[in-house]
Amino acid sequence: MTIETSDVRAASSLLAGRVRRTPVMRADENLWFKLEQVQHAGSFKTRGMFNQILAAPSLPEAGIVAASGGNAGLAAAYAARELGVPAEVFVPETAPAVKVAKLGKLGARVVQVGNEYAEAYAAALVAAQSSGALFCHAYDDPFMVAGNGTLGLELLDQLPSGFDTVLVAVGGGGLIAGVIAALPGVRVVAVEPINASALHSALAAGQPVDVPVSGVAADSLGARRVGRIAYDMAVAFQTPSVLVEDQAIVDARRHLWDDYRLAVEHGTAAAYAALTSGAYVPAPGERVVVLLCGANTNPADLA
């Protein structure tokens, strides 16, 4: 299944007034950061979650149910609060305390199940079937993907002189699929932790496959299997994928704070780690955008 640019444009119209138009920061002569970490609820997923909910034919009295490593749940809780419907969010027991606490502040009922996203996802499906609530997928839903892609349309407006490449951190793939759809004429590069390489492994295997998940970015990039939409989009557009080590992610996160005073979560820093570690080396004059997609982190270790 693939998503068209027209789907992203439709999502942009539906989301008008619901999400922030996040800024772009020039970091170097040919390097920009898209600051999506300042989006409502702290990540890009607010775009997709709003679009997924608003596109539903109707909302049941039971509200919505979502499963998440943290960010999709926060987006679901925020969107539900803004729309005045109940939200139940299933997260792993390993979800960062900062994300769990924020879910409660946004008014969601939080259920912690298992050690990985996959276990929380299975429990959320059962709960939605039982209550009749709308199940909102964290990444593998066409409306989620199209909503996420709206940040790509913003980039076209914000950098009218053009850009060649966008580096995107990948977990389940809902973000990169949307960016590919929004920017069909731009090179989009997938960046994944070596210990959570769902898309990279799927491309090597010729189909989505289960992978082991661990490491510093597992709370946000910890999908055991990449979404079918992201896989199909990556194949259709011959999307390259690079891997980065955990230490490179930690170092990149520190660099973003030390050099630019940007506080992001480890999963977000993975995209920048592709540059700082040399996993992705731009050609001379190549204009690169690093997508900084989330900031739901405890900044205490950056002080």
LOVEX-202630 format. One line per 8 residues: for each residue x, y, z of N, C-alpha, C, O, CB. Coordinates in steps of 0.05 Angstrom, whole numbers. Glycine has a CB too. Layout:
<recs>
X:Y:Z:X:Y:Z:X:Y:Z:X:Y:Z:X:Y:Z; ...
</recs>
This chain:
<recs>
17:-24:0:0:0:0:18:25:0:37:27:15:-19:0:24; 11:44:-17:27:69:-18:8:93:-14:-16:91:-18:41:71:-45; 20:115:-5:6:140:0:14:160:-21:38:162:-28:12:151:29; -5:176:-31:1:195:-52:5:223:-40:-4:228:-17:-22:196:-73; 18:240:-55:21:268:-46:-6:281:-42:-9:298:-24:38:284:-67; -25:274:-58:-52:286:-55:-64:278:-28:-79:294:-16:-71:276:-77; -58:255:-17:-67:247:9:-56:265:31:-69:272:50:-61:218:15; -30:272:27:-17:290:47:-29:318:45:-33:331:66:13:291:41
-35:327:21:-47:354:18:-75:354:31:-83:373:44:-50:361:-12; -90:332:28:-116:331:41:-114:331:71:-130:344:85:-131:305:32; -94:318:81:-89:318:110:-82:346:120:-90:355:141:-66:299:118; -66:361:104:-58:388:111:-82:406:114:-83:423:132:-39:399:90; -102:402:97:-127:418:99:-142:411:124:-153:428:138:-144:414:74; -143:385:130:-158:376:153:-146:385:179:-159:389:199:-161:345:153; -119:387:179:-104:394:204:-101:424:208:-90:432:229:-77:381:203; -110:440:190:-107:469:193:-118:479:219:-141:474:226:-121:484:169
-101:493:234:-109:503:261:-106:483:283:-111:490:306:-137:512:259; -100:458:277:-98:437:297:-69:432:306:-64:424:329:-110:411:287; -50:436:288:-22:430:294:-5:454:289:-13:473:275:-12:406:277; 19:454:300:38:476:296:53:473:270:60:451:261:58:477:320; 58:496:257:77:497:235:104:500:248:112:522:256:70:521:215; 119:479:249:144:479:264:167:493:248:168:490:224:152:451:272; 185:506:262:206:522:248:228:505:236:231:482:243:217:542:266; 243:518:219:268:506:207:291:523:217:290:548:216:267:505:176
312:510:225:336:524:235:360:517:217:365:494:212:342:516:265; 374:538:208:398:533:192:421:528:210:428:545:227:403:558:173; 433:505:208:456:497:225:483:502:212:502:507:226:453:468:232; 484:501:185:509:504:171:501:513:142:478:516:136:526:478:171; 521:516:126:516:526:99:496:509:84:478:519:70:542:528:83; 499:482:86:482:464:72:468:444:91:462:422:83:498:448:52; 462:453:115:449:436:135:428:451:150:433:473:160:470:424:155; 404:440:151:381:451:165:369:430:184:371:406:178:360:462:146
357:440:206:342:423:224:312:431:221:306:454:223:352:425:253; 295:411:217:266:416:220:259:410:249:261:387:257:250:397:199; 250:430:263:246:428:292:218:418:300:203:432:313:251:455:305; 213:394:292:187:382:297:184:373:326:162:366:335:182:358:279; 206:374:341:204:367:369:188:387:385:181:382:408:232:364:381; 183:411:374:166:431:388:137:429:380:121:446:387:176:459:381; 129:407:366:101:402:360:85:398:385:97:390:406:99:378:340; 59:402:384:41:395:407:47:367:415:50:349:399:12:399:399
48:362:442:53:336:453:82:326:448:88:303:454:33:315:443; 99:343:437:127:336:435:137:320:413:160:311:413:134:324:459; 120:314:393:130:299:370:112:301:346:89:311:347:133:269:377; 123:292:323:108:293:297:82:277:298:64:282:282:126:282:275; 80:258:316:58:240:316:31:254:321:10:242:315:62:218:336; 32:278:332:7:293:336:-7:298:309:-31:299:308:12:319:351; 9:303:289:-2:308:262:-18:283:253:-42:285:246:20:314:242; -5:260:253:-18:236:243:-41:227:260:-61:217:250:2:214:241
-39:230:286:-60:221:304:-85:238:301:-107:227:300:-51:222:334; -82:264:299:-105:282:293:-118:274:267:-143:271:266:-96:311:292; -102:269:246:-113:263:220:-128:236:221:-149:233:209:-91:262:199; -117:217:235:-130:191:237:-157:192:251:-176:179:243:-111:171:252; -158:208:273:-183:211:288:-203:227:272:-227:220:270:-178:224:315; -195:250:260:-213:267:246:-224:254:220:-246:260:211:-200:293:239; -209:235:209:-217:222:185:-237:199:190:-250:189:171:-193:211:170; -240:191:215:-259:170:222:-288:179:216:-295:202:221:-256:161:251
-305:161:205:-333:169:200:-348:179:224:-364:197:222:-347:145:188; -342:167:247:-354:176:272:-336:167:295:-320:148:293:-383:165:275; -339:180:318:-324:172:342:-343:159:362:-363:171:370:-310:197:354; -337:135:371:-354:121:390:-352:135:417:-333:149:423:-346:92:393; -373:130:434:-373:141:461:-349:132:477:-340:146:495:-399:134:475; -339:108:471:-316:98:486:-290:113:479:-270:109:493:-312:68:480; -291:129:458:-267:145:452:-247:130:435:-254:115:417:-254:155:477; -222:133:442:-201:121:426:-183:104:444:-181:108:468:-184:142:411
-170:85:431:-150:68:444:-125:69:427:-127:67:402:-160:39:449; -101:71:439:-76:71:424:-56:55:440:-57:52:464:-66:99:419; -36:44:425:-13:31:437:12:46:429:13:57:406:-11:1:428; 31:48:446:53:66:441:77:60:458:75:49:480:45:95:445; 101:66:447:125:67:464:125:92:480:142:95:498:150:64:447; 108:111:474:106:136:488:95:159:471:75:171:478:133:144:499; 108:164:448:101:188:433:74:186:420:59:206:420:122:193:412; 67:164:408:41:161:396:19:163:417:-3:174:412:38:134:380
24:152:440:5:154:462:1:183:470:-22:192:475:14:138:485; 23:198:472:20:227:479:5:242:458:-12:259:465:48:239:483; 10:235:433:-5:248:411:-35:241:413:-52:258:409:6:240:384; -41:216:418:-68:207:420:-82:221:444:-105:230:441:-70:176:424; -68:222:466:-80:235:490:-85:265:485:-106:275:493:-62:232:514; -66:278:472:-70:307:466:-93:311:447:-110:328:452:-44:318:454; -93:295:425:-115:299:405:-142:293:418:-161:307:413:-110:281:381; -144:272:434:-169:265:447:-178:287:465:-202:294:466:-167:238:462
-159:298:481:-167:320:499:-178:344:483:-198:356:491:-143:328:516; -164:351:461:-172:374:445:-200:369:432:-215:388:428:-152:380:424; -205:344:426:-231:337:413:-253:329:432:-276:325:424:-226:315:393; -246:328:458:-266:322:478:-275:294:480:-298:288:486:-289:340:474; -257:275:474:-264:246:475:-245:232:494:-222:240:497:-264:233:447; -254:209:506:-236:194:524:-214:181:508:-216:174:485:-253:173:539; -191:177:522:-168:162:510:-157:143:530:-153:149:553:-147:182:501; -152:118:520:-139:97:536:-113:90:521:-114:84:497:-157:72:540
-90:92:534:-65:88:521:-49:65:535:-45:65:559:-48:113:522; -42:45:518:-26:22:528:3:27:521:10:31:498:-37:-4:515; 20:25:541:49:29:537:64:6:551:53:-6:570:59:56:548; 88:0:542:104:-21:556:111:-12:584:112:12:590:129:-28:541; 117:-31:602:126:-24:629:153:-10:628:161:3:647:127:-50:646; 167:-13:606:193:0:603:191:28:592:212:41:588:210:-17:584; 167:39:587:164:66:577:176:86:596:173:83:620:134:73:572; 190:106:586:203:126:604:182:139:622:160:146:614:217:148:588
190:143:647:172:155:667:162:182:658:139:190:664:185:157:694; 179:197:644:171:224:636:148:223:616:130:241:617:195:239:623; 147:202:600:125:200:581:99:190:595:78:199:588:133:180:558; 102:171:613:79:161:628:66:183:644:42:185:644:87:137:646; 82:199:657:72:221:673:57:241:656:36:251:664:94:235:689; 68:247:632:55:266:615:29:256:604:10:271:600:74:273:592; 27:230:599:2:218:590:-20:223:610:-42:231:603:5:188:586; -13:219:636:-33:225:657:-42:254:658:-65:260:661:-22:216:683
-22:272:654:-29:300:654:-47:308:631:-63:327:634:-3:317:653; -45:294:609:-62:299:586:-90:287:589:-107:291:571:-49:290:560; -94:272:610:-121:262:615:-126:233:606:-149:224:607:-140:279:604; -106:220:596:-110:193:586:-109:172:608:-96:176:629:-88:186:565; -124:151:605:-121:128:622:-98:111:612:-98:103:589:-148:110:623; -78:107:629:-53:94:621:-53:65:631:-58:60:655:-29:109:631; -47:46:613:-44:18:621:-17:9:612:-10:11:588:-67:0:607; -1:-1:630:26:-10:624:26:-41:623:19:-55:641:47:0:645
35:-51:599:35:-80:594:60:-88:580:68:-76:560:10:-87:577; 73:-109:590:96:-121:576:121:-104:575:122:-82:587:88:-128:548; 141:-114:561:167:-100:559:172:-86:532:191:-71:530:189:-119:564; 155:-92:512:159:-80:486:133:-69:475:111:-75:485:170:-101:466; 135:-52:455:112:-41:441:93:-63:432:69:-60:434:120:-23:418; 104:-84:421:88:-105:409:68:-117:430:45:-124:423:105:-128:398; 76:-119:454:59:-130:475:37:-110:483:14:-117:487:75:-137:500; 45:-84:484:25:-64:490:4:-62:467:-20:-58:472:38:-36:494
14:-65:442:-3:-65:419:-24:-87:420:-48:-82:415:14:-67:393; -16:-111:427:-34:-134:428:-56:-129:449:-79:-135:444:-19:-160:434; -48:-118:472:-67:-113:493:-87:-91:485:-110:-92:492:-53:-105:519; -77:-71:471:-94:-49:462:-115:-58:442:-138:-49:444:-77:-26:450; -108:-76:424:-127:-87:405:-150:-101:420:-173:-97:413:-113:-106:386; -143:-117:440:-164:-131:455:-182:-111:469:-206:-114:469:-151:-150:476; -170:-90:480:-186:-70:495:-205:-55:476:-228:-51:483:-168:-50:509; -195:-48:453:-212:-34:433:-235:-51:424:-258:-41:421:-196:-25:409
-230:-76:419:-251:-95:410:-272:-98:432:-296:-101:426:-239:-122:403; -263:-98:457:-282:-102:479:-299:-77:484:-323:-80:490:-266:-109:504; -287:-53:483:-302:-29:490:-316:-16:466:-334:0:470:-283:-9:502; -307:-23:442:-318:-10:418:-305:17:411:-314:31:394:-347:-5:422; -282:23:425:-268:47:420:-254:46:393:-249:25:382:-247:52:442; -248:70:382:-233:71:357:-204:65:362:-191:79:378:-236:100:344; -193:44:349:-165:38:353:-148:55:334:-153:56:310:-159:8:348; -129:70:345:-112:87:330:-84:76:328:-70:74:348:-111:116:342
-76:67:304:-50:55:301:-28:76:303:-32:99:295:-48:40:274; -6:68:315:16:87:320:31:94:294:45:115:293:35:76:340; 30:77:274:45:83:249:34:71:224:36:84:203:73:74:253; 23:48:224:15:34:199:-14:38:192:-30:19:191:21:4:202; -21:63:188:-48:71:181:-45:93:160:-30:112:163:-64:81:206; -61:92:138:-57:112:116:-62:140:125:-49:159:115:-75:105:93; -81:145:143:-87:172:152:-65:181:172:-58:205:172:-114:173:166; -55:163:188:-32:170:205:-8:179:188:4:199:193:-24:146:223
-2:163:168:20:169:150:17:195:135:35:212:134:24:146:130; -7:200:124:-12:224:110:-10:249:128:1:269:120:-40:223:97; -20:246:152:-18:269:171:11:275:178:19:298:178:-33:263:196; 27:254:182:55:258:188:69:272:165:87:289:169:69:232:194; 61:266:141:74:277:117:70:307:114:84:319:98:64:263:93; 52:319:129:47:347:125:71:364:133:74:387:123:23:356:142; 89:353:149:113:369:156:131:371:131:147:390:129:128:356:179; 129:352:113:144:354:88:135:376:70:151:390:58:143:328:73
108:380:70:97:403:54:107:429:66:112:448:51:66:402:54; 109:431:93:119:455:105:148:460:97:155:483:91:117:452:135; 164:439:95:192:443:87:194:456:59:211:473:54:206:416:87; 176:448:41:177:459:14:172:489:15:184:504:0:156:446:-4; 154:498:33:149:527:36:172:541:50:178:564:43:123:531:51; 183:528:70:203:541:87:231:542:74:247:560:81:205:526:113; 236:524:55:262:525:41:257:527:11:261:507:-3:279:499:48; 248:550:2:240:552:-26:263:550:-46:259:544:-69:227:579:-30
288:553:-36:311:549:-54:317:519:-58:333:512:-75:336:563:-43; 303:502:-43:305:474:-48:325:460:-29:341:473:-16:313:468:-76; 323:434:-28:341:417:-13:342:390:-26:324:382:-41:332:414:17; 363:375:-21:368:350:-36:360:325:-20:350:306:-31:396:348:-43; 364:326:7:362:302:23:349:308:50:354:329:61:389:289:27; 332:289:59:321:291:86:328:265:101:323:243:92:290:296:86; 341:268:124:348:246:141:326:242:162:319:260:176:375:250:155; 315:217:163:292:212:180:297:187:197:303:166:187:266:207:163
294:190:224:296:167:242:271:150:238:249:160:234:298:176:271; 276:123:238:254:104:232:250:84:255:269:72:265:260:89:206; 225:81:263:217:60:282:198:42:267:207:23:253:204:72:308; 172:48:269:152:32:254:149:42:226:138:28:209:126:34:268; 158:67:220:158:77:193:136:96:186:134:104:162:156:54:175; 119:104:204:97:122:198:106:150:190:92:164:175:79:124:221; 130:158:200:140:185:192:153:184:165:147:201:148:160:195:213; 171:165:161:186:165:135:167:160:112:171:171:90:208:144:136
147:144:116:128:139:94:113:165:86:109:170:63:107:118:102; 106:181:107:93:207:101:111:226:87:103:241:70:82:218:126; 137:227:96:156:245:84:161:237:55:163:255:37:183:245:100; 164:212:49:168:202:22:144:211:4:148:221:-18:171:172:21; 120:208:15:96:216:-1:95:246:-6:87:254:-27:71:207:14; 103:262:14:102:291:11:124:302:-7:120:322:-20:105:304:38; 147:287:-9:170:298:-23:180:277:-44:202:267:-41:192:304:-3; 164:271:-64:172:250:-83:197:257:-99:209:240:-111:149:245:-102
205:283:-101:228:291:-116:253:294:-99:273:304:-109:223:315:-131; 252:287:-74:274:291:-55:284:264:-45:268:245:-41:265:309:-31; 310:262:-41:322:238:-30:315:236:0:322:255:15:353:236:-34; 301:216:8:294:211:36:310:187:46:308:166:34:263:207:40; 326:191:67:343:170:77:333:161:104:329:177:123:373:180:79; 330:135:107:322:123:132:346:119:150:367:109:141:307:96:128; 343:126:176:364:122:195:353:106:218:333:113:230:376:149:205; 366:84:225:357:66:246:379:58:265:402:56:256:343:41:235
373:54:291:393:43:309:400:14:300:383:-1:290:383:43:338; 425:6:303:433:-21:295:418:-42:311:415:-65:303:463:-24:298; 408:-34:336:394:-53:353:364:-52:350:349:-64:365:401:-48:382; 354:-37:330:325:-35:325:321:-28:296:313:-5:289:311:-13:344; 327:-47:279:329:-41:250:307:-54:233:312:-70:215:356:-51:239; 282:-47:240:259:-60:228:258:-56:198:253:-74:182:234:-51:241; 261:-31:188:260:-25:160:284:-36:145:282:-49:124:258:5:155; 308:-32:156:332:-41:144:331:-72:140:338:-82:118:357:-34:161
322:-86:160:320:-115:158:298:-124:138:302:-143:124:313:-127:186; 276:-109:137:255:-115:118:265:-112:89:259:-129:72:230:-97:123; 280:-91:84:290:-86:57:310:-108:49:310:-116:26:304:-59:55; 325:-118:68:344:-139:63:330:-166:58:339:-182:42:364:-142:86; 308:-170:73:293:-195:70:273:-195:48:263:-217:40:279:-201:96; 266:-172:37:246:-171:16:218:-170:26:199:-173:10:249:-193:-2; 214:-167:52:188:-165:64:191:-157:93:212:-161:105:172:-192:61; 170:-146:106:172:-140:135:177:-165:151:164:-186:146:147:-126:144
196:-164:169:202:-186:187:205:-177:215:210:-153:220:229:-201:177; 202:-195:234:206:-188:262:236:-185:268:252:-201:258:193:-209:281; 243:-165:284:271:-162:292:273:-158:322:253:-149:334:284:-137:277; 295:-165:334:299:-160:362:302:-130:367:312:-115:349:323:-174:374; 293:-120:389:293:-91:395:307:-87:422:300:-99:442:264:-80:395; 326:-68:422:339:-60:447:354:-34:442:353:-23:420:359:-82:457; 367:-24:462:383:0:459:371:26:469:348:26:479:390:3:431; 386:48:467:379:73:480:354:86:467:341:102:480:402:92:478
348:79:442:325:91:428:301:73:426:282:79:411:334:100:400; 301:51:441:279:31:437:252:42:446:232:32:436:285:7:454; 251:62:463:225:72:472:210:87:450:186:87:450:229:91:495; 225:98:430:211:112:408:216:99:381:200:102:363:220:140:407; 237:83:378:243:70:352:242:39:356:256:25:341:270:79:341; 226:30:374:227:2:382:206:-16:369:198:-35:382:225:0:411; 196:-10:345:177:-28:332:191:-54:325:213:-54:313:165:-15:307; 179:-76:331:191:-102:325:189:-108:295:205:-123:284:177:-124:341
169:-96:282:165:-101:253:157:-75:240:138:-62:250:145:-124:248; 169:-68:218:162:-43:205:134:-45:192:125:-67:185:182:-36:183; 120:-22:191:93:-22:179:94:-29:149:113:-23:135:80:4:183; 72:-41:140:71:-48:111:72:-23:93:83:-24:72:46:-65:106; 59:-2:102:58:22:86:87:33:82:95:39:60:40:44:98; 102:35:104:129:45:102:147:27:85:163:36:69:141:47:131; 143:1:88:159:-18:71:152:-14:42:170:-12:25:153:-47:80; 127:-13:35:119:-10:7:129:17:-4:138:18:-27:89:-12:4
127:38:12:137:64:2:167:64:-2:177:75:-21:129:87:23; 181:52:17:211:51:15:219:35:-10:239:43:-23:223:38:40; 205:13:-16:212:-2:-39:205:13:-65:221:14:-84:196:-29:-39; 182:25:-65:173:40:-89:191:63:-96:195:69:-119:144:50:-85; 202:76:-76:219:100:-80:249:94:-76:265:112:-75:210:122:-62; 255:68:-73:283:60:-70:298:76:-48:319:87:-52:298:63:-97; 285:76:-25:295:92:-3:319:79:10:318:55:18:273:96:18; 342:93:11:365:81:24:362:81:55:348:97:66:391:96:17
375:61:68:374:59:97:402:56:108:418:41:97:357:34:104; 408:71:129:433:69:143:429:62:172:408:69:183:450:95:139; 449:50:185:447:42:213:467:58:229:489:64:220:451:12:216; 460:64:254:478:78:272:480:63:299:460:51:308:468:107:277; 503:64:311:507:51:337:495:68:359:491:92:357:538:47:342; 489:55:382:478:69:405:496:92:414:486:113:420:474:49:428; 522:87:415:540:109:424:539:133:406:541:155:415:569:98:427; 536:128:380:534:150:361:508:166:366:508:190:363:534:139:332
487:152:374:462:166:380:465:183:406:457:206:406:439:146:384; 478:172:426:482:186:451:500:211:445:494:233:455:496:168:472; 520:207:429:538:230:423:524:251:407:528:275:412:563:220:407; 507:243:388:493:263:371:473:279:388:470:303:384:478:248:348; 460:265:406:441:279:424:456:300:441:446:322:444:426:259:443; 479:293:450:495:312:466:504:335:448:504:358:457:520:297:478; 513:329:423:521:351:405:498:370:400:502:394:399:531:339:379; 474:360:396:451:377:391:446:396:414:439:419:410:426:361:386
451:387:438:448:404:462:472:423:464:468:448:467:445:387:487; 496:413:463:520:430:467:523:451:445:530:474:451:544:412:468; 518:443:421:523:461:398:499:479:391:503:501:381:531:445:374; 475:469:396:451:484:386:430:489:408:410:502:403:439:470:363; 435:478:432:416:480:453:389:468:446:368:480:451:412:508:462; 389:445:432:366:431:424:364:405:441:382:388:439:366:424:394; 344:403:457:340:379:474:321:360:461:297:366:457:330:387:503; 330:337:453:314:317:439:317:290:452:336:285:467:321:316:409
299:272:445:302:244:455:322:229:438:329:237:416:274:230:456; 330:206:448:350:190:434:341:182:406:357:182:387:357:166:450; 316:174:403:306:166:377:309:188:356:315:183:333:278:157:379; 303:212:365:306:236:347:335:240:340:341:246:317:295:261:361; 353:237:359:382:242:354:393:222:334:414:227:322:397:240:380; 380:199:330:390:179:311:393:191:283:412:185:269:371:155:310; 374:209:275:376:221:249:401:237:246:415:236:225:351:238:243; 408:253:266:432:269:265:457:252:267:478:259:256:432:290:287
455:230:282:477:211:285:487:201:258:511:193:256:470:188:304; 469:199:239:478:190:212:500:208:201:518:199:187:454:189:193; 498:234:207:518:253:198:543:253:216:565:251:206:507:281:196; 538:255:242:561:258:260:578:232:261:602:234:267:551:264:288; 566:209:256:582:184:256:593:177:229:610:159:228:564:162:266; 585:190:208:594:183:181:579:161:168:586:151:147:622:176:182; 556:152:181:540:132:168:528:142:142:523:127:123:517:123:187; 523:168:141:514:181:116:533:205:111:535:222:128:484:190:118
546:205:88:565:226:81:553:241:57:552:230:35:593:214:74; 545:266:61:534:281:38:555:287:17:579:289:23:522:308:48; 546:289:-7:564:297:-29:571:326:-26:555:341:-13:552:291:-57; 593:336:-38:599:365:-37:575:381:-47:565:377:-69:624:371:-53; 567:401:-31:545:418:-38:517:407:-34:497:421:-39:548:425:-67; 515:382:-25:489:370:-20:474:384:3:485:388:24:492:340:-14; 450:392:-2:434:407:18:417:387:34:399:373:23:416:428:4; 423:385:60:412:364:77:394:376:98:401:396:111:434:347:89
371:364:102:353:371:125:353:347:144:347:324:135:324:378:115; 358:352:169:355:331:190:329:336:204:324:358:215:379:332:210; 312:316:204:286:319:216:288:311:246:293:288:252:265:301:202; 285:331:263:285:327:292:256:323:301:241:342:303:299:350:308; 249:297:306:221:290:307:208:289:334:184:288:336:217:264:294; 224:290:356:211:287:382:229:296:405:254:295:403:203:259:387; 217:306:427:232:316:450:221:306:476:225:319:497:232:346:450; 207:283:476:196:273:502:217:257:516:219:232:514:171:255:496
234:272:530:257:261:543:262:274:570:251:296:575:282:263:525; 277:261:586:286:274:611:312:288:606:332:274:601:289:253:635; 313:314:606:338:329:599:359:330:621:379:343:618:331:357:590; 354:316:643:372:318:666:401:310:658:420:321:669:362:300:689; 404:290:640:431:281:632:444:299:612:466:293:603:430:253:622; 431:321:605:443:340:586:456:364:601:471:379:589:423:350:566; 450:366:626:460:389:642:490:387:647:502:404:660:445:391:669
</recs>
